[in-house]
Amino acid sequence: MTKNTLLQITGLKVAYGGIQAVKGINFEVREGELVSLIGANGAGKTTTLKAVTGIQPVGAGDILYLGKSIKGQGPWDLVKQGLVMVPEGRGTFTRMTITENLQMGAFIRNDREIEADIDKVFGIFPRLKERRNQLAGTMSGGEQQMLAMGRALMAKPKVLLLDEPSMGLSPIMVDKIFEVVDTIHKQGVTILLVEQNASRALSLANRGYVMDSGEITMTGEAKMLLNDPKVRAAYLGE
């Protein structure tokens, strides 16, 4: 394991009943990187994230985080260690206000910087600041995605896992979400981005992995993958 590798997955297998959803994959995320895991719907991307974050049991293989195995640990323990996921579908607390959702993101913390960090989130997402007392459930899908990302940042992640952040959003909101992902990365947050929008994901990433039917089929520098004829034909509609 190299010095600056924060997350390393080796031989990971995950099954649902008799169906092998993830078939022995290997990948890593190094400090400061934005790594994209791309693939069609049903490729096993979300299952992989669920296994990494302790939501889905691991059948075989190992998951190393900060050099130690975290296999079998629950999401709560992993968030406390700085491994934080924004789930597909956002999962905001709909009956709480925007500010209360952000405070929930800091639930594991007891330092004095929480209010200052809420202000930082509002700096990244001005729209949330404008509506800070609005109930999350009354917001649009894109606004709730912003809130889910802001809530995750309140946990001060060492590695931020984003599961399909652009899914179901309008083109304008998709632009905004990817703009924010880029901003968060440039502020020093290490990101693993799972996305069906291969073009947008790879255009932001340092490196990428292509997943198909539970297997990693290609890996490389993001620009290389973006220009690869096979990737372009399979995922970019060319």
Secondary structure, 3 states (H helix, E strand, C coil): CCCCEEEEEEEEEEEECCEEEEEEEEEEEECCCEEEEECCCCCCHHHHHHHHCCCCCCCEEEEEECCEECCCCCHHHHHHCCEEEECCCCCCCCCCEHHHHHHHHCCCCCCCCHHHHHHHHHHHCHHHHHCCCCEHHHCCHHHHHHHHHHHHHCCCCCEEEEECCCCCCCHHHHHHHHHHHHHHHHCCCEEEEEECCHHHHHHHCCEEEEEECCEEEEEEEHHHHHCCHHHHHHHCCC
